[in-house]
Amino acid sequence: MKDKDIIFPKGFFWGAATAAHQVEGGLKNDWTEWEASPKRLAELERSGLIKKYGKDNFMSGRAADQYRLFADDFKLARELGHNATRFSLEWSRLEPEEGRFNEKEFAHYREVIRAARANGLEPFVTLWHWTLPLWVRDQGGWQNGKTIGDFARFTEKVALEFGADVQFWLTLNEPEVYAIESYLQGIRPPQKRSPLAYLRVLRHLVLAHHAAYAVMRQMLPGAQVGLASHQIHFVSAPHDPIGWLIKKLADWWWNGRFIAKSADCLDFIGVNNYFRMPVGIGRGNAPSVPKSDLGWELHPDSLKSVLLGLKHFKKPLYVTESGLADAEDKLRPWFIRETLKGVHQAIASGAEVRGYLHWSLLDNFEWESGFWPRFGLIAIDHKTLKRTPRPSAFLYRDICRANELKNAFGEDGDRDGNASAGGN
């Protein structure tokens, strides 16, 4: 297929994604307390990471201050050709104490949603993106079945307040990643390493999605409700029966099981993808493959593969995260072009892909890694908060505006751009 023919479906959504804890700033939740905990700081000290990056790198603090600058960021997104945006609601802001909703914060998010719409951005709103109010943490978080009902009550309040202004909802973000990294690998809070806790949390997250979906369906019958699933492209070497078996098991457990258990409660599937994973005998990292600043191998074809792998669910698909840490913006232009070629090929092969939201709109607080990984289409000077679109943001702008991928290996349009840089 010639590059000039790479045209996306009419009405395709183009944009970028963020998460409250990573960009808003000024939060008090289970993550902020963990960031400053003696155990966490001791781990960082022993690993040499504080010496390398400084303590402030690992404190979310004011992050990108999007809580205050959201209108500027949405204006900039509009100037960069976006017609959609994904962001999350911070549960700890909206319900800081059990059963006590903060109406001031509901008013704030109402302004956020309306600012998105005023800038021509369709909001994709995530109800839960990993952080928990302290009272939920103190009752055991997602290990406690009570949290399912608490989340349903929170969802009901959110639907009541914002339902008239939001069409697309994501109940949970990457429940698979949260469960394994927080309750099996012990990387993230509450840093448990228990197979039983992992399975229990995973089960409760399935039930929480079902409960939230039921609330949304009853209160907002015209809304579209899904979840964001972290999909990995597992690959095995030819003629490796062990690798083939591992791949089949990994696809079943990681890529398919949560969605299969939720299939009757999904109007669409949000697809997050960052890398592929070799499995089987002798399947290590390929030294010749480009890598992100975090060392992740960059295989733009992996998104196409996972989209095709989800085709059998017969659900609309929205890419809700796809991106890379690339502070110098050397690989991002290539990655965006090649990834979108694959998305188009998936559409041509029958995958019902209806939108692409790049991760991320802004440089953000990258969870346990802190501020040094730079995922943003827009660079953030965390001292001044100045926003500066990277060259890749203008390349992506041209794609968004045209709804097509023009001359992917030729001229890609204006690299300098005319979008203003917000912030102060």
Buried (B, 14 or more C-beta within 10 A) or exposed (E): EEBEEBEBEEEBBBBBBBBBBBBBBBBBBBBBEBBEEEEBBEBBEEEEBBEEBEBEBBBBBBBBBBBBBBBBBBBBBBBBBBBBBBBBBBBBBBBBEEEEBBEEBBEBBEEBBBBBBEBEBBBBBBBBBBBBBBBBBEBBBBBBEEBBEBBBBBBBBBBEBBBEBBBBBBBBBBBBBBBBBBBBEBEBBBBBEEEEBBEBBBBBBBBBBBBBBBBBBEBBEEBBBBBBBBBBBBBBBEEBEEBBEBBEEBBEEBBBBBBEBBEEBBBBBBBBBBBBBBBBEEBEEEEEEBBBBBEBBBBBBBBBBBBBBBBEBEBBBBBBBBBBBBBEBEBBBBBBBBBBBBBBBBBEEEBBBBBBBBBBBBBBBBBBBBBBBBBBBBBBEBEEBBBBBBBBBBBBBBBBBBBBBBBBEEEBBEEEBEBEBBBE
